[in-house]
Amino acid sequence: MVAGTLLARYAQMNSVSLLVPIGLLQVGLGALVLIWTGRHYDELHGVLRSDTTPVHPGAARLVGLGTATFAGIALVAATIVTLT
């Protein structure tokens, strides 16, 4: 939102009329994101207050397996590069 405000102000001061609507659009989109994050925060904490987890067990396993696999491949690749 700050970047959009600065862009619109700069464009107005330097007579670059094409950039003013772009800056104002950035401000508007920033406001929408700010409203969405506030609502999403409430939704997430509502779930946490009800003693349930928002994390899907299958997703947690997939991320853990992917991380372990990537770390293992990186270790093997680093070992090969170091020894050759």
C-alpha positions as CSV (number, residue, x, y, z in Angstrom):
1,M,0.0,0.0,0.0
2,V,2.9,2.3,0.8
3,A,4.6,1.6,-2.5
4,G,1.3,2.3,-4.4
5,T,0.8,5.6,-2.5
6,L,4.4,6.7,-3.3
7,L,4.0,5.7,-6.9
8,A,0.8,7.6,-7.3
9,R,2.3,10.7,-5.5
10,Y,5.4,10.6,-7.6
11,A,3.4,10.2,-10.8
12,Q,1.2,13.1,-9.9
13,M,4.2,15.4,-9.0
14,N,6.0,14.5,-12.3
15,S,3.0,14.6,-14.6
16,V,3.1,10.9,-15.5
17,S,-0.6,10.4,-15.5
18,L,-0.4,6.8,-16.6
19,L,1.2,5.7,-13.4
20,V,-1.4,7.3,-11.1
21,P,-4.1,4.7,-11.6
22,I,-1.5,1.9,-11.2
23,G,-0.5,3.3,-7.9
24,L,-4.1,3.6,-6.8
25,L,-4.7,0.1,-7.9
26,Q,-1.8,-1.1,-5.7
27,V,-3.3,0.7,-2.8
28,G,-6.7,-0.9,-3.4
29,L,-5.2,-4.4,-3.8
30,G,-3.1,-3.9,-0.6
31,A,-6.3,-3.0,1.3
32,L,-8.1,-6.1,0.0
33,V,-5.1,-8.3,1.1
34,L,-5.1,-6.6,4.5
35,I,-8.8,-7.3,4.9
36,W,-8.4,-10.9,3.7
37,T,-5.5,-11.6,6.1
38,G,-7.5,-10.3,9.0
39,R,-10.4,-12.7,8.3
40,H,-8.1,-15.6,7.6
41,Y,-6.3,-15.0,10.9
42,D,-9.6,-15.2,12.7
43,E,-10.6,-18.4,10.8
44,L,-7.3,-20.1,11.7
45,H,-7.3,-19.2,15.3
46,G,-10.9,-20.3,15.6
47,V,-9.8,-23.8,14.6
48,L,-6.8,-23.7,17.1
49,R,-9.1,-22.6,20.0
50,S,-11.3,-25.5,19.4
51,D,-8.4,-28.0,20.0
52,T,-8.3,-29.3,16.5
53,T,-5.3,-29.0,14.2
54,P,-5.4,-27.2,10.8
55,V,-2.6,-29.4,9.5
56,H,-3.6,-32.4,7.5
57,P,-1.6,-35.4,8.6
58,G,-1.0,-36.6,5.0
59,A,0.3,-33.1,4.0
60,A,2.7,-33.1,7.0
61,R,4.0,-36.6,6.0
62,L,4.5,-35.5,2.4
63,V,6.4,-32.4,3.3
64,G,8.6,-34.3,5.8
65,L,9.3,-37.0,3.2
66,G,10.1,-34.5,0.5
67,T,12.5,-32.6,2.8
68,A,14.3,-35.7,3.9
69,T,14.6,-36.9,0.3
70,F,15.9,-33.6,-0.9
71,A,18.4,-33.4,2.0
72,G,19.6,-37.0,1.3
73,I,20.1,-36.2,-2.4
74,A,21.9,-33.0,-1.6
75,L,24.2,-34.9,0.9
76,V,25.0,-37.5,-1.7
77,A,25.7,-34.9,-4.4
78,A,27.9,-32.8,-2.1
79,T,29.8,-35.9,-1.1
80,I,30.4,-36.9,-4.7
81,V,31.5,-33.3,-5.7
82,T,33.8,-33.2,-2.7
83,L,35.5,-36.5,-3.4
84,T,36.0,-36.0,-7.1
